[in-house]
């Protein structure tokens, strides 16, 4: 459970009254824990996964982009919500995304996904299609760069979702000397001051910010 800012009992109640992951997503989560150890926390939470699927279903994007695929939980959730569109994933790890590829195949959504390996600041920079929906969940120092690359390609009315924007609540600590905490505060301020967008920050898991291009 990643609901750092909610009372645990409230967080559990919310999970108990949300649609639970199916067996394939549960298997992927279990394999991720076994394969990646302490890094398994990089995987999104089940409630975030359900939210991604529903947002994708509601928006019905033709072109969706994911920056940071890891073992594929979020991409699988987005791909399942597509109704004719296509998801383009950008990641640097062949090892971790090989797990993602297997689960995409098992879920029957591999034909909806294109994976590009390499630094996203470079590969996304050469991406030429207008974007309807984007999910950013990668290395935190590069968030501003990824955000700008996506925004430059996002159609008016398009949506960007950014993970980890509450950073376990540490963004509230103005005295924190932690580099990533400072970077996340700066990123949140950057988005909030961007006149191109409307922003809502949701207390889902570790913080999920919804950004709509005006």
N, C-alpha and C positions, 0 to 999 in steps of 0.2 A: 504494500500500500504506500502511495506516494503523497497522500494528502497531509502535507507537513503543517498546514496552518489551521486545519480543522480539528475539533475534538475527535479522537479516534472512534468513539461510538457513533458520532454523526457521520463521519467518513464511511464507516462500515454500513450504516443504514442506507446511505446513498448508493453504495455498491450493491447492497442487497436488493435495491429497488430499481436497478438498471439492468438491461439485458446482459446476460453473462456471455463471455467468449465461448465460441464453440470448441470442440475437441482439437481442431487443427491449430487454432491460436494458442490454446493451452499447451499443446505439444511443442509449439515453437517457443513459447516462453520457457518451458522446462529445458529444452535443448540449449537455449541461449544461456540459461543459468549454468548448465553443466559445461558448456564450451568456453564461456568467457569469464567465469568466476566473478570477481569484484566488479568487472565492467558491465555486468548484466543490468546494473542500474541505468545504463544508457538507453535501455529499451523503454518505450512509452508504457504507460499504465493501461489496464483494460478499459477504464472509463474514457481515457483519451482515445483509444482505438475506436470505441463505439462512436464517440463524438466525431472523429474524422470520417467515418463511414457515412454518418447522417448528414454532415455538412456537404460531403461530396454528392450525396444523393439529392440534396436540396439545390445545390448550385448547378449540377449537371455540367461540369466543365468539359470543354473539348480538349484542352491541354492543361494537364496538371504537372507540377514539378515538385520533387522532393530533394532537399539538400541534406544529406546525412541519412543513409539507409540502414546501416548496422546489419542486423540479421533479418530485417524485412518485416517486422510486425506492423509498423506504420504504413509502409507501402502496400502491404496486403490489405489493410483496412481501407486505404484510399481506393485501391484497384477494385475492391468489391463494391464500392459505391458508384463506380463509373457506369454510365449508360451510353456507351458508344465513344467516349473520349479515350485519351491515352495518357499514361503516366510516365514521365521521364525522371529517372533517379540518378543522382550524382553522389558518388562516394569514392573513397580512396582504397578501400580494403577488398582485395580479392578473396581473402580468407573468410571474412564475415559475410560478405554478400553471396558467397557460394551457398551458405545456409539459406539465405533469402531466396535464391533461385530455385532451390528444391521445393520450398514451400509455395512459391508462386505456381510451380508446375502442379503440385498436389491440389492446390485450390482451383486450378483451371483458369488462372488469370495471367499466365505468363505472356500471352499474346497482347495483353493490354499494357505491358511494361517494357520500357527500354532503359537499360542500365548503362551508364557511362562511367568508367573508372578514371580517376585522375583528380588533381586538385580542382575543386569546384570553382575557385576564383578564375581558373583558366577555361575549364570545359563549359561552365555556364556562360562565360563571357562570349563564347562562340555560338551559343544557342540562339537561333533566329526566329523562333515562333512566338506569337503573342501568348501570354500565360493567363489562364482564368483562375487557377487555384495553385497556391504554393505552400509547402510545409518546410520550415527550416528547423533542423535539429542536429547541428553539427558542432564543430569546434567553436567555442564561444568568442575567442579573439577576432574571428572572421565574420561574426554576425553582421556588423555594419556593411562590409563588402558584399556579402550575400544578399542582404536586404536591398542594397542599391541595384545590384544586378537584376534581382527579381522585379523591383519597382519599375525599372526602365523598360521592362518587357510586359508588365502587367496591364491588362486592358482596364479601362474605366469600369468600375463596378466589380473588379476582380478582388480576390481575397487572399491574404497572406496569414498563415498561422505560424507562430513562433513559440517553441517550447523552452522551458526552464527559465522563464522571465522573472520568477520570484526567487529562484536560486535558494530553495529551502528556507525562504524568509530572510535570508542574510542581506538582501538588498535594502532592508529597513535599517540596517546598522551603518549609519553614516561614518562611524569611527573605524570600521573594518579596514584593515590593511591588505586583505586578501585581494590579489590581482583580479581574479575572475569575478568576484563580487563587485569590484569597482567597474569592471568592463560591462557587466550586466546592468548596473545602474545607469551607466553612460548610454548604453544601447536603448534602454527604456526611455530615457530622456530624449534621445535622438528621435525615436518614433513619435513620442508625444508632441514634439515641436515641429513635426513634418506637416506642412500645410496641404500636402497632397492627399492626406488620408484621414479617416475616422477610426478611432481606436477603442477597443474594449479589452481590458485585461481580466481574464477569468481565473478564479482560484481552483482550477482543476489540476490535480497532481502537483507538479512543481511550478505551476504557473503557465498558462497558455494565453498568449496575446493574439486577438483577432484584429486584423488591420484591413480595412476596406479602402481601395483607391477611389477617390471621389470622381 
